[in-house]
Amino acid sequence: MNKLNGIHLNHNKGTKKCETTDFPLPKTLVIPMSQHMGAPCDCLVKKGDEVTVGQKIGDTGAFMSAPIHSPASGTVADVIDYLLPNGAVCKAAVIETDGNQTVCPDINPPEITDRQSFIAAVRESGLTGLGGAGFPTHIKLNYDAVKTPIDTLIINAAECEPYITSDYRELMERTTDVIEGILLVQKYLGIPLCKVCIENNKPDAIELMKSKTADIKSIEILTLPSAYPQGAEKVIVYSATGRIVAEGELPSNQGVMVMNVSTVAEIYRYTQTGMPLITRRITVDGDAVTKNAGNYFVPIGTKVSEILEYCGAEEAKKVLYGGPMMGLCLYDTDQPVLKNNNAILAFKEGSLPKTTACIRCGRCVRTCPFELMPVMIEKAYNAKDVEELKRLKVTLCMNCGCCSYACPAHRPLAEINQLAKALIPRK
């Protein structure tokens, strides 16, 4: 890995000065029972049930999962089979809101006395990684400290994707929550050092965090170059510590834990209020947004179509969950906002440029953060040569899209990499 690899993009952070406001409560919410990596939840409510704000409506005994909670009070209008963006099907609760936002009587700050009660509280919060991956947070925290000692906590506040400013607004608006969340993780997991990593295109956030942590010796504010994909997990570990997370390894193998800045702030808020994860701060932007571009606290389950209407983007030709580099293109704008969404981007044009023959220029190789060879991977994939794909280490690809972006022939290299990974049998 070479930390100088990657690409430089137009930041397009037009909403960075937009303070977060509350999105109007929709009349209907659609709450899928799978909003995380791992097993979907069982739906705990049925048609006709009354629900309250923060009430648990989905859970499972499966190891890799996180509970689901209601963002609103109202009535369960239906429980349906729901098609997720990744093609999987799960149950979803359709809630007709009553506008009262009656809080569940069970909502109380958790009692935390030690490491295990802290991890149990994080699980009950329903928290998943808010940087986009959706990995259940309590699973990440529940490592064996003897077998896998962690000496450095990295807080990922790079936010290297264009347009998105939701993590930046977390730093600016809820600075105390971020710092207190860090201290809680350090306290209960026994991690001595924290590095908060922020790209240098956010100087005000850097200065604010430095001033607020000046007397906290265990927290270091680290300024990183503004280069994509600086916020990728393995890249930020290397940039912050110089440690390389090898193929098949996790950051914990190198004594590091990486957490998104909004995730760690949410941990603190849950410990203080007992209110689980039921809203997401999202950035709404793109050239199809004709009014009200900005940052919003949106109830989970809000249909994207309602957000587009509110922001004047009903005529958008292409709509994304997330950023333009790694975001998912929506096939249906009636899909809801999920836990791991941090942006809704709407664009006027959705057509792809014409693909031409590879000219062997090597740009895809030079821009890859992991120094992979997408041009050779494409050749091996077309030949269905699994052994060659293994030799080329295609499983390291994180689908950042640098290769496709840099390719003058407009070849879909990042997409081919993902198809190639699917050819390799899982252990």
PyMOL commands that set and color helices and strands:
alter all, ss='L'
color gray80, all
select helices_A, chain A and resi 115-124+137-141+166-173+175-189+203-212+233-241+251-254+261-273+304-310+363-367+374-382+386-391+394-396+402-406+413-423
alter helices_A, ss='H'
color red, helices_A
select strands_A, chain A and resi 21-22+28-32+42-43+50-51+56-59+68-69+74-83+89-97+152-156+193-199+219-224+256-260+279-285+294-299+318-321+328-329+343-347
alter strands_A, ss='S'
color yellow, strands_A
deselect
rebuild
show_as cartoon
